[in-house]
Each structure stands twice: as structure tokens, then as C-alpha cells.
Amino acid sequence: MMKLITLLLVSFLLTACTSNPMGTISIRSVDQKGNLESPLVNSAELIDDKYTIFKTEEDGSTSGDDAYAIYLTDSYLKYLSDWWGINEVIFVVEFTEAVTGNRETDTTTKILGPYENMADGIKAPFFNKALYGPKKMESDLLTMNIKVYEYDLDESDQSSAMLEFIASAAESFSLSNPVTLGEIKVAKEIANTLLLANENDLVMNLDVDFVAGNADYVSSNHSNVLPLKSGQFIIVKQEGCSVGTCYDYFSNDWSNLPGLIPDFFMLIPTTLNRAFTDTPDRSSLKEFKDEGLKVTKAGLTTINKQGAPIGIYKDKTWLRLNIVKGGDTSQWTARKALYPSAEEIEALLKNPNSFETENLQNITQGLIKAQQSLVEAKAGITLTSLQSQKETHFIDQANPTSDLCIKYTNNIDIIQATFTSTDALAVDLSLLSDSKGASCYQLSPTATDDAKAFAKGSGSFIVNYGVNGKVKVKSIPVLANNKITNEDFASECTVFNGEGSKSYQLKLIDLNNKVEQVTNITLADTDTSFTINKNDISLGGMFSAAGSQTITIKGILGGTANLSKECIADT
């Protein structure tokens, strides 16, 4: 009877321990020399740090500081919960920015994979995959959730067919980079189906909130946050222990001596479990310590005492993320033509039993047609003039002419370009040069008896163009004015009294409608971040320098304004 009880106990443990707990996630940021450090920073860095990605201002511009992209550079998968050692791996990544308050519209889901026939202890077969963006940061927080899990093609016919469907539809339906509401919904349905079918095969689960920069934050010595800033991040997973998978589960590596007794009785079941089931090795179960590690171009690397790299770090599973500041955000809202296929795929996804190859052929054909429409969706015209910024062209009234240049995708044919005046600005248009993918036009003032120079005012450069047999319109704002001078701006400061010290904020007032021209501001010869709100410019951060401070404002037309302001008397 005792033998039977023992056998049942062992069988129970072998069965119960085939699924392992998730374990612990550690995150490190990487400095300029590749050293690992805590990713948390003081909230003061959210105010004026040049590497931070800032929340988009209400006027839609943050001088380019709000554009960013996130890349999964590479990864090393130490342990995958598969008995046979050969695995199919899928990465599901979700990003949420609270913009509308509707999770379906604010969340973007990306699927990487399936990556088939992967062994334990190997790098995933991708390099520098774009996960999110380039786009503008439209919220205060960016929530990122990464799930990595092993998915068996051999588990069922439905599972196999679903993975084949994901692989065949990924490019045509943009599942790896969903943007439209339809794409986001489909990607989420696929992700949910995968997770429901594989809840016991989750390899890694990470959930973090990045905080965007904002000049309105208040500096504090005691508040630390995970900033959304350019740089590298390393995510490392320590595998978790459970009864029957770790020899020292109760004693915790002899730190809890009374626990040695139950560990002794569990010695044989644990040995059998580790011998006959797939369980993490000892190095992946130990606490993660970053001494002796460095990030190189090859990834997370072990180094010797002299600092020389020895090889890739293989004790634990790790991911390497790169956040890049800047980039062209114009394509983020493209691919509208894929809406018609979304409802068909969503209906298919809601019936898991329909994931069979023959049932997917019709929908895949529909996706191929949808892929063809990407040509139209990705078509675009971009302003490239030297005297332009934020998709606005500027005319210097002191010059007799102004050159406006555009570039466009190869599938676009320019039909006609015209100019429409909004107020006093009257412009004649002539073609300077025309080549495949680029055109330049000369703008000159409409000659009258009273005026042969550009009048101060605004208008629109209108381009009618054809793509895929359809005619579309692009409108580019045009502003005419003189260069920035010292008389165009005034300054004011707001002083704050602290304990034994003073600090202040600076604001510039636009006196002559020149604020749109501003490209760069320096305070005491140091580049300073700024935000524009109608005719006001707020300089980022708090300042404490006493005495007269020089503020230099530069404009797109080449003008410069130099102001002097004393907010705190030089004592």
C-alpha cells in the first residue's frame, strides 16, 4: 500500500510540475559604454533631458522631440517548455497609449513569428525588428506588454493551420505592424486565441509603463520613474521554482534550515521530475546579477576581469530593446484600404474550430488583393524645401523668388500644381525641375503697379496627383514674412522661491507673427527645449542662473533674435 501511495505521489508530482511558474523579470538600461544600470531616473529628467521623448503638445508639435520608434534588436531563449527540445516560438507585443480612452483604438498588437524548429538555448531568428512607430507620443504613459511563448505545431490540426495562416497573412494584412482599427482588432483576436490555447506554455511575460517627458513636471529628489527615452534596454528572465523542480525549494539554498527536512523527503521525486521532464537548469534559476556583463553589438555579453568580451550571456533568457528618438511619423496612419478584409478575418478568428488549411484559402486570397491596395495607401508627397519645417513652406519677403520642392513615391503622377491665397499673399507659380519622384517650383510675387515683392500673408500650395487611377489632393501651407529680428520677441520670467534658493521659468512672447519660423533656442549658449502655444514659447525646465542671461532665437529663414533677461539679480 505504501509503495502504491509513493508511486501515485511521484506520478502526481511529475504531472503537476511539467508546467513551470513564470519567474522574475529584471530590466536594465545601457549606458554609452555598454554597462548595465538601473533604468529608473529622477523625475527632473522628464523636464529637459535631451534624450527623453516628450508628449506631443496640443498644437501638434514638439520640435521633433515627440517622435520615436521601438525595436526588438535581438533575444536569447535559454529555456522553452517543450519536452522534445524543438519549439515554435511566437512573440506577442502590445502597446497602449491612453489617447481616446477606448482600449481597442488605443492599443496596438504586434505578432512576431511563428519561428519554427527552435532549440533551447538559441537566439531567435530575427534582428532589429520594428515593434512600434515611428510615431508621435500622444499620451503621458506608454504601456508595453511582451509575451513570448512556445507553440506546438503538433498539438492539433487547428493549431498548425492557424500558424500557417499567420505566416501567410502577416505581410499582406500587416499583422506585424497593425495601424488601422481593423488591423488592430484582428491582431488582438489572434493574440487572444494564441494565449487561450497556450496558457501553460508562456515563456516570458513583461508589463511596464514608460513615462513621457513633459515640461510641466515638477522636479523631486525622491521620485523615480521609467522614462521613455532613446537608448537600449535589457530584459532578463530568472526562471521560477516550484515543488519538485528545485532541490532547495523549501530551504532556499540553505538560507532556511528548517526547510531542509521537506527538501530531503522531496529529493527522489525532484530527481525523477528533473530526469524525465523538461525543467530549467540551475543557472537559469539563480538570481540575476549584472556584474561581469556588458552590452556589445553582439548582444548581452559576458566579460572577463580585464573587461574583454568572452561570449554571449547564456545563463538566462534575455531580450534587447532599442528606443530611437525621431523619425518620419507620416506613415503611421496609412493602409486604410485593408478595412474590407478585417470583418471576414475577425469572423474566422472567433471560431477556433475553423482553423483548417482549406477553410483559410479564400480569406488568404482576399488578403493578397488587399496587399495590392497598399500601393495606394503608402503613396505620399513630402515637402523638402530648405526653407520649410513641419510641412510648412516659408517665403522670405526680402527675396525676389522662393523655391518650393517636393518628393513623392514612384507610383504618383503629378497632374497639376497651383497656389491659392488665404489673405494678401499673391503668388505666381512656375515649374523649375521635374524628375521621377521629385519636383521643384519657383514662387514669385504677382506683379502689380503697386507691388513687385511678396506681401506678408499666407496661402496654400495645392498639388493634384494621380495614384492607381484615382485623383488625390495635397495641400501645403505657405507663409510669407521677414526674417526674425530682435524686435520680434519679448521675454518674461516667473520666479519661484525655494528653501534658500530661487529658480525660474522663461517665456517668450511673439510680437510679429514670427513664432512659426523658430527652429532653435539657446540660453547662455546651451540648446534649450521649448514648446509653442499660439504666440507664446515656453522654455523647457527650471533655471537658477543669476544675472543677465542671453537668449538666442533662430528661424528657418536664417534670421536671429538676441534677447537679454535677468530673472534673479546677480548678488
Secondary structure, 3 states (H helix, E strand, C coil): CHHHHHHHHHHHHHHHCCCCCCCEEEEEEECCCCCEECCCEECCHHHHCCCECECCCCCCCCCCCCEEEEEEEEEEECCCCCCCCEEEEEEEEEEEECCCCCHHHHEEEEEEEEEEEEECCEECCCCCEEEEEEEECCCCEEEEEEEEEECCCCCCHHHHHHHHHHHHHHHHHCCCCCCCHHHHHHHHHHHHHHHHHCCCCEEEEEEEEEECECCCCCCCCCCEECECECEEEEEEEECCCCCCCCCCCCCCCCCCHHHHHHHHHCHHHHHHHHHHCCCCCHHHHCCCCCCCEEEECCEEEEECCCCCEEEECCCCEEEEEEEEECCCCCCCCCCHHHHHHHHHHHHHHCCHHHCCHHHHHHHHHHHHHHHHCHHHHCCCEEECCCCEECCEEEEECCCCCEEEEEEECCCCEEEEEEEEECCCCCEEEEEEEEECCEEEEEEEECCCCCCCCCCCEEEEEEEEEEECCEEEEEEEEEEEECCCCHHHEEEEEEEEECCCCEEEEEEEEECCCCHHHEEEEEECCEECCEEEECCEEEECCCECCCCEEEEEEEECCCCEEEEEEECCCCC
